[in-house]
Amino acid sequence: MGFYIELIKIKNCFICHYSQTSMTDFEIMIEKKKRDEDLTGFDDKVKAVVIEMHEIAKKDRHLNKKGEAAINKLKHLSAVTEDLKKLELLSYFLENGILTAISDWLSPLPDRSLPNVKIRYEMLRILDSFPPIDTVALKESKIGGVVNYLSNHPEETKANRELADKLIKKWSRTIFNLSTDLKALYREERANRSSVVRPGEPGWIQRARVPTASTTDYSNRPSYNVEIPLSRKPSKKILNRYEKQLLKFKDKRSKSKQNYKSLPFSIEGRKLSI
């Protein structure tokens, strides 16, 4: 979108400039056509550079799979960086997917090895020189994942890790719309920590407080932390050896009483075992 806005601005400035001169309508049309051809030429050149960067990265991946030295990106590094540092072409590069091409150059090779350290350094420096990048472009190019990988890689140099970390923080503020004044955030965080009353300080109360009911209205019912079994049947008690013997004794005693009560009583002494 930035490219088209700039194009409109250039065209408008061109029309205003030539409307104040004594040129004929035909001459203005010819000059405008020349200007449009120049802009189209810039756009075509930028597209060619982006396509070439992808092709060079593809050749290096192919060489790496064959076990050969992947040196194509290193050979073309100076020419590519020279084009990417041209400020007048910056908006064209961003519009034509330069972030995806840089991500391709910074990505690990098929054997998981990193590209040459010079390539990583120059590409990270170019990314750092770019103005704030649109959130959609950052997400679509996946450049953030590659740079984050380099910032945590143990084989990356200290300078490159610091530069990659700087880029991640800058892009995170863009994506999440965070404040760029990190010092103010740190001061506020320290002030909040210092306001907490600690043991031994005035206002510290060393006793338990009575919990109060929450007055919050929940749109979703909070889940319980305690699991209650659905079955409420009492579990069967396991008896030890003593309890088992006592239970048997009570059972025998109750049975003997029942047998004693069931015997018929005779005053003549019949049915007695004498």
Rosetta blueprint (number, residue, H / E / L):
1 M L
2 G H
3 F H
4 Y H
5 I H
6 E H
7 L H
8 I H
9 K H
10 I H
11 K H
12 N H
13 C H
14 F H
15 I H
16 C H
17 H H
18 Y H
19 S H
20 Q L
21 T L
22 S L
23 M L
24 T L
25 D H
26 F H
27 E H
28 I H
29 M H
30 I H
31 E H
32 K H
33 K H
34 K H
35 R H
36 D H
37 E H
38 D H
39 L H
40 T H
41 G H
42 F H
43 D H
44 D H
45 K H
46 V H
47 K H
48 A H
49 V H
50 V H
51 I H
52 E H
53 M H
54 H H
55 E H
56 I H
57 A H
58 K H
59 K H
60 D H
61 R H
62 H H
63 L H
64 N H
65 K H
66 K L
67 G L
68 E L
69 A L
70 A L
71 I L
72 N H
73 K H
74 L H
75 K H
76 H H
77 L H
78 S H
79 A H
80 V H
81 T H
82 E H
83 D H
84 L H
85 K L
86 K L
87 L H
88 E H
89 L H
90 L H
91 S H
92 Y H
93 F H
94 L H
95 E H
96 N L
97 G L
98 I H
99 L H
100 T H
101 A H
102 I H
103 S H
104 D H
105 W H
106 L H
107 S L
108 P L
109 L L
110 P L
111 D L
112 R L
113 S L
114 L L
115 P L
116 N L
117 V H
118 K H
119 I H
120 R H
121 Y H
122 E H
123 M H
124 L H
125 R H
126 I H
127 L H
128 D H
129 S H
130 F L
131 P L
132 P L
133 I L
134 D L
135 T H
136 V H
137 A H
138 L H
139 K H
140 E H
141 S H
142 K L
143 I H
144 G H
145 G H
146 V H
147 V H
148 N H
149 Y H
150 L H
151 S H
152 N L
153 H L
154 P L
155 E L
156 E L
157 T L
158 K H
159 A H
160 N H
161 R H
162 E H
163 L H
164 A H
165 D H
166 K H
167 L H
168 I H
169 K H
170 K H
171 W H
172 S H
173 R H
174 T H
175 I H
176 F H
177 N L
178 L L
179 S L
180 T L
181 D L
182 L H
183 K H
184 A H
185 L H
186 Y H
187 R H
188 E H
189 E H
190 R H
191 A H
192 N H
193 R H
194 S H
195 S L
196 V L
197 V L
198 R L
199 P L
200 G L
201 E L
202 P L
203 G L
204 W L
205 I L
206 Q L
207 R L
208 A L
209 R L
210 V L
211 P L
212 T L
213 A L
214 S L
215 T L
216 T L
217 D L
218 Y L
219 S L
220 N L
221 R L
222 P L
223 S L
224 Y L
225 N L
226 V L
227 E L
228 I L
229 P L
230 L L
231 S L
232 R L
233 K L
234 P L
235 S L
236 K L
237 K L
238 I L
239 L L
240 N L
241 R H
242 Y H
243 E H
244 K H
245 Q H
246 L H
247 L H
248 K H
249 F H
250 K H
251 D H
252 K H
253 R H
254 S H
255 K H
256 S H
257 K H
258 Q H
259 N H
260 Y H
261 K H
262 S H
263 L L
264 P L
265 F L
266 S L
267 I L
268 E L
269 G L
270 R L
271 K L
272 L L
273 S L
274 I L
